[in-house]
Amino acid sequence: MSRPRKPFGTSQPGRLPATMMKVLAAEMSDPTRHRRGKQYASDGSVLDVIIDEGVVTCEIQGSRSMPYVATVEVTRGSGMPLRRDITCTCSCPDDDNWDGHVCKHVVATLYTLSNEFLIEPELLDMWRGHGTADDEPSGGAGRLDNDNTPTPGTRRHLSLVRDVEIDDEPPSAPEPHVVEDPLQPVLVLQPGTALPEIPILERADFHPPKDRDLAAVLRDAMQHVRVDWD
């Protein structure tokens, strides 16, 4: 599982599928559940998300200590699904009382999925199984077993769910480039040379000018001035 991503900026590549998913969420819920689910998706109540071929699963922290688990299954196809193409389930008590509308946790899942589409629109094709072979295991797991490269459009946490080991070690940092100072040989104190003694500076009496505004500016500057001799 992975924490849901939050989109930043206005130039995200998946604005169209993200907007269509939000419209679908509003269509599948009543105003009250839609408002609460949208709030869950924005305030960090969605703890984890797994996007796989045909299904997305989210853990949502509700009023109870144990998070609720909501799943949204979709039929194989291409493009944004219709309402009839989606089957939703949730572990909350409201699961059996929808009256034709999904619960707020499913709405939060749909809005989380919308954010993922906004950042990475290729996830829509992966979720709907578009472009995968029929004889290939769900999500392209067979291809990942032979090659440790994730399927195009998937994210790294999806590979972790499929028990694929991916090297997590960051690349080694390059060696720092040392710049030699060309004046260093000239500034080196020669043998037998002594530094002159620097007398202790005495505090000078400050005589403010006659202009009041200028005097106030100079007084403030003298109070905050700092000289480092080292």
N, C-alpha and C positions, 0 to 999 in steps of 0.2 A: 504494500500500500504506500501511498504518498500523500503528503499534504496538498490540498488544492492550490493551484497557482492563481495569483491575482494579476490581472492585466493592468499595464500602466501605459499611459499615453492614448492618443486618438488614432494612431496610424497602424492599428493591428490588422493582420492579413485576413482574419476570419470574421469580419464584421457581419457579413450576410448570413452565414449559418448560425452565428451566435444570436442574431436578432430573431431568426426564424425559430430557434429553440425556445427563446423567451416567449414568443407568441404561442407556441405549442403548450408551454407550461401554463399560460393564462387560460388557454382553451380547456385544459384538462382539470382545472381547479375552480373553486368558487372564490369570491373576492377575499374572504377572511383567511382561508388556507393559503391563497396565493400571496397575500401580504406577509404572513408569518413565515412562509417558506422562503420568500425573497430575502427577508431579514436574516434568517438562519444562514443563507448562502453568503451574505455580506459581512456578518459580524464574527465570523470565525467558528461558528458552531459545527460546520462540516469538518470533521477531523481527518478523514482519509477518503481517497477515491481510487477505484480501480476501473480502468476502461479496457475492456476486452472485446473480442469479436462477438457481437450479439447481445452484450450485457454490460451495464455499468453499475457498480456497487459503491455506495457511500455509507460511512458511519457518521451519524449526526448526534451531537450531544443535545439532548432535550432536557425536560424537567427532572428526569430520573438520573441516578448516578451511572447506570449502564447505558451506553450509547445505543441508539436505534440503528438498525441496518435496513436501508432501502435499496431496492434493485429495480432497474429499468431495463427490460428485455425488448429487443427490436428484431423484426424479421429481416432476412437478408434482402438487400436491394441496393439502390444507389440514391444519393441525394437525401434531403431531409424527409424523414418518415411522416406519415399521417397518424392521426390519433388511433386509428384502427390497427396500425402496425406495431403498437407499443403495448406491453403488458407490465404492470407495476405491482410490486409487493413491498410491504414494510412490516417490521416487527413491532410497531407501535399499536396501542389499543384502538386507534382510529382506523386500522386497516380494514375492518369489516363494516365500517359506518360511512363509507365514502358517498353513497347516494349518487353514484355516477361521477364523482369527483375524487381526485387523488388527494392524499393527506399532505400536510405541510412539509414532511420530511422528503417525500417524493418530489415536491416542488423545489426544495432546496437542492436535491440531486440534479434536477433538470437545469437549474440555474448554474450549478457548479459545472455541469457538462457544457453549458453555454460559454462559460469563461474559458474552458479548455479549448473549445472550438475557436474562440476569438484569438487565442494565442497560437494554436496549432490546428488549422482547419483540416489537415490530412486525417485527423482522428475521426472525423465523420465517416470517411470511407472505411477506415479500419473497424469502427463500431458496427457498421452495417455489413461488413464482410465483402465489400465491393473490391474486385480485383484479386481475390484469393481463389485458388483452385478448389473445386468441389471435393476432390479426393484428399485434400490436405487437412490435417487436424485443425481444430478451432484456433484461430488467431495466428496460424502459420507456425505452430509449435514444431512441426516436423522440420521446417527449414531452419529453425533456430537450433535444433538438436545437432545438425550437421555443421552449422556455421554460427559462431558466437556473435554475429552482427544482427542487431534487432531489425525487425521488419520495418520497411519504410512507413512512416506515419505513426509508429508506436513510440512510447517514451521508455526511459530506462527502468522505471519502477514496474512497468508491465513485464519486462524481461525478468525482473526479480521474482514476480509472481509465478512465472513459468519455470523457475529454478534454473535460470541460465546464469552462469557466473561471468561477470564482466569485470575486467581489471579496474579497480577503483583508485589505484595509486596515482596521485597527481604527477605531472612531469617534473623532473628535477629542475631546480632553478639554475639559470645560467651563471657562470662565473662573473663576479663583478669586474667591471673594466676600470683599472686603475689609471688615472691621468697623472702623469708626472709634471710637476711644476718646473718650468724652465728657469725660473728665477731663484730656485732653491740654492744652487751652488753659490750664487752671488750674495745671498742673504745670510750664509753661514758665518758665524763669528770666527774670525781668524785667530790662530793661537797667539797668545800674548796680548790680545786686545781686551781692554776692560770697558765695561759699560759705564757711561757717566752717571753720577748720582742725580736723581730727580728729586727736587725739593718737594716737601709736603705743601700742597696748595691750601691756602687759607680761604675761608669763606669770605666772599666779597659782600660788602653792604649793598643792598638793592635800593636804588633810588627810583621810585616809580615816576613816570612822566606826568606832566600836568593834565593831560587828557584822561578823563575818567575811564572811558571804554577801553582805551589802549592799555591803561594801567591794570585794569581787571584782567585782560587777556594775558599780559606778561606775568602777572602774579600767579595766575592759574598754571601757566607754562612752567614757571620756576618751581612750583610745588610738585609737579609731576615729572620733571626732567630727571633723567638717570644716566650716569656716565659709567660705563664699565671699562676699567683700565686694563683688564687682563685680556 
